[in-house]
Amino acid sequence: MSPVDTTPAPRLVELSAGDLRARLDEALAVYVEAMDYPQGTEFHRAPMWTEHTGRPGWRGVAAFAAAPDGTESMIGVAYGYRGAPHQWWQQQVREGMRRTGADRNTIETVLGDYFELTELHVSPRAQGHGIGAALLRMLLAGRTEARVLLSTPEVPDEDNRAWRLYRRLGFTDVVRHFRFTGDSRPFAVLGRPLPL
Ligand SMILES: CC(C)(COP(=O)(O)OP(=O)(O)OC[C@H]1O[C@@H](n2cnc3c(N)ncnc32)[C@H](O)[C@@H]1OP(=O)(O)O)[C@@H](O)C(=O)NCCC(=O)NCCS
C-alpha cells in the first residue's frame, strides 16, 4: 500500500488589488525564490507590481499552505491585466511580431483583445502538485478577453515546469527568441484563445 498524503490541500483565493499590496513582501518572496533571482530583486519589482494593481482589468490569485500550528503562508501567486496599446509590453511584442514578418491583421488579431498573464510563481517546495495549473485556471476563469498572452524565458528544449505547463494548456508561439529592451535574455511570447 502506498503512503497516504495527509498534507492539507492549499487554499486558493482571489486577491483584490489591496490584498496584493498588503501582502506584497510575501508575494515577492515567492517570486524571487521561484525564479531563483538574487535577494534584493524584490525591491526593484515592488513599485512595478504596485503600479500593475491599478491597471484596468487587473486580477490576482494566490495559494496558501497551512502550517501545523494553523498559520498560513503564501506558496503561489499569479496576476495579470487587460493588455492595452500604450503599455510597454504590448509595444515590445508588436515590434517583435513585426520583425518576424507578421502582417497587420495578424498583429491586430493577437494584440487587439488579450489578458496579459504577467506573473505566475509557485515556491520551489510546493511545485509539482498542480498548484501552478490551478492558479492559472482560476485567474483565467470568466475572463472576457479573446485570448491570453505571456512571456517566458527561452530554455533549451522547453525543458522546465513553466514551459511544460503552458504547452500542456495549449499555449502556442507568438514570437520566439525575442529580446525585450533592457534584458539580454531571449524570451518566448506564447498565447492561446480564451476560455481555457
Ligand atoms: C511554472 C510554475 C508556476 C508551475 O507551477 P507548478 O505548481 O510547479 O506547476 P504544475 O501545477 O503544472 O505542476 C508541475 C508538475 O506537476 C505535475 N502535476 C500536475 N498536477 C499534479 C497533481 N495533482 N499531483 C501531482 N503532480 C501534478 C505536472 O505533471 C507537472 O509535471 P512536469 O512539470 O514534470 O510536467 C512553477 O514551476 C514556477 O513557479 N516555476 C518557476 C517560476 C517560473 O518559471 N514562472 C513562470 C515564469 S513565466
The ligand as an SDF file (V2000), in Angstrom:
LIG
                    3D

 48 50  0  0  0  0  0  0  0  0999 V2000
    5.8450   27.4270  -13.6060 C   0  0  0  0  0  0  0  0  0  0  0  0
    5.2400   27.1570  -12.2460 C   0  0  0  0  0  0  0  0  0  0  0  0
    4.4030   28.3320  -11.8250 C   0  0  0  0  0  0  0  0  0  0  0  0
    4.3470   25.9280  -12.3330 C   0  0  0  0  0  0  0  0  0  0  0  0
    3.8180   25.6370  -11.0610 O   0  0  0  0  0  0  0  0  0  0  0  0
    3.7000   24.1230  -10.5740 P   0  0  0  0  0  0  0  0  0  0  0  0
    2.7610   24.1100   -9.4340 O   0  0  0  0  0  0  0  0  0  0  0  0
    5.0310   23.5480  -10.3570 O   0  0  0  0  0  0  0  0  0  0  0  0
    3.1140   23.5060  -11.9390 O   0  0  0  0  0  0  0  0  0  0  0  0
    2.0590   22.3620  -12.2070 P   0  0  0  0  0  0  0  0  0  0  0  0
    0.9220   22.7250  -11.4440 O   0  0  0  0  0  0  0  0  0  0  0  0
    1.7830   22.2310  -13.6540 O   0  0  0  0  0  0  0  0  0  0  0  0
    2.8510   21.1300  -11.8140 O   0  0  0  0  0  0  0  0  0  0  0  0
    4.0930   20.8030  -12.4460 C   0  0  0  0  0  0  0  0  0  0  0  0
    4.2500   19.3060  -12.4430 C   0  0  0  0  0  0  0  0  0  0  0  0
    3.4050   18.6730  -11.5130 O   0  0  0  0  0  0  0  0  0  0  0  0
    2.6400   17.6650  -12.1540 C   0  0  0  0  0  0  0  0  0  0  0  0
    1.3030   17.7220  -11.5850 N   0  0  0  0  0  0  0  0  0  0  0  0
    0.2890   18.4710  -12.0230 C   0  0  0  0  0  0  0  0  0  0  0  0
   -0.7990   18.2440  -11.2560 N   0  0  0  0  0  0  0  0  0  0  0  0
   -0.4260   17.3490  -10.3230 C   0  0  0  0  0  0  0  0  0  0  0  0
   -1.0970   16.7360   -9.2370 C   0  0  0  0  0  0  0  0  0  0  0  0
   -2.3780   16.9910   -8.9740 N   0  0  0  0  0  0  0  0  0  0  0  0
   -0.3860   15.8990   -8.4480 N   0  0  0  0  0  0  0  0  0  0  0  0
    0.9060   15.6410   -8.7220 C   0  0  0  0  0  0  0  0  0  0  0  0
    1.5780   16.1890   -9.7350 N   0  0  0  0  0  0  0  0  0  0  0  0
    0.9150   17.0290  -10.5210 C   0  0  0  0  0  0  0  0  0  0  0  0
    2.6120   18.0230  -13.5690 C   0  0  0  0  0  0  0  0  0  0  0  0
    2.5320   16.8540  -14.3800 O   0  0  0  0  0  0  0  0  0  0  0  0
    3.8950   18.7400  -13.7680 C   0  0  0  0  0  0  0  0  0  0  0  0
    4.9290   17.8790  -14.0750 O   0  0  0  0  0  0  0  0  0  0  0  0
    6.0520   18.3220  -15.1210 P   0  0  0  0  0  0  0  0  0  0  0  0
    6.4690   19.7380  -14.7680 O   0  0  0  0  0  0  0  0  0  0  0  0
    7.1260   17.3520  -14.9180 O   0  0  0  0  0  0  0  0  0  0  0  0
    5.3840   18.2800  -16.4580 O   0  0  0  0  0  0  0  0  0  0  0  0
    6.3190   26.8840  -11.1830 C   0  0  0  0  0  0  0  0  0  0  0  0
    7.0160   25.7110  -11.5370 O   0  0  0  0  0  0  0  0  0  0  0  0
    7.2770   28.0320  -11.0020 C   0  0  0  0  0  0  0  0  0  0  0  0
    6.9990   28.9220  -10.2200 O   0  0  0  0  0  0  0  0  0  0  0  0
    8.4230   27.9970  -11.7010 N   0  0  0  0  0  0  0  0  0  0  0  0
    9.4400   28.9930  -11.5500 C   0  0  0  0  0  0  0  0  0  0  0  0
    8.9680   30.3460  -11.9390 C   0  0  0  0  0  0  0  0  0  0  0  0
    8.5060   30.3950  -13.3640 C   0  0  0  0  0  0  0  0  0  0  0  0
    9.1510   29.8850  -14.2640 O   0  0  0  0  0  0  0  0  0  0  0  0
    7.3880   31.0930  -13.5520 N   0  0  0  0  0  0  0  0  0  0  0  0
    6.8370   31.3030  -14.8500 C   0  0  0  0  0  0  0  0  0  0  0  0
    7.6230   32.4150  -15.4830 C   0  0  0  0  0  0  0  0  0  0  0  0
    6.8230   32.8950  -16.9520 S   0  0  0  0  0  0  0  0  0  0  0  0
  1  2  1  0
  2  3  1  0
  2  4  1  0
  2 36  1  0
  4  5  1  0
  5  6  1  0
  6  7  2  0
  6  8  1  0
  6  9  1  0
  9 10  1  0
 10 11  2  0
 10 12  1  0
 10 13  1  0
 13 14  1  0
 14 15  1  0
 15 16  1  0
 15 30  1  0
 16 17  1  0
 17 18  1  0
 17 28  1  0
 18 19  1  0
 18 27  1  0
 19 20  2  0
 20 21  1  0
 21 22  1  0
 21 27  2  0
 22 23  1  0
 22 24  2  0
 24 25  1  0
 25 26  2  0
 26 27  1  0
 28 29  1  0
 28 30  1  0
 30 31  1  0
 31 32  1  0
 32 33  2  0
 32 34  1  0
 32 35  1  0
 36 37  1  0
 36 38  1  0
 38 39  2  0
 38 40  1  0
 40 41  1  0
 41 42  1  0
 42 43  1  0
 43 44  2  0
 43 45  1  0
 45 46  1  0
 46 47  1  0
 47 48  1  0
M  END
$$$$
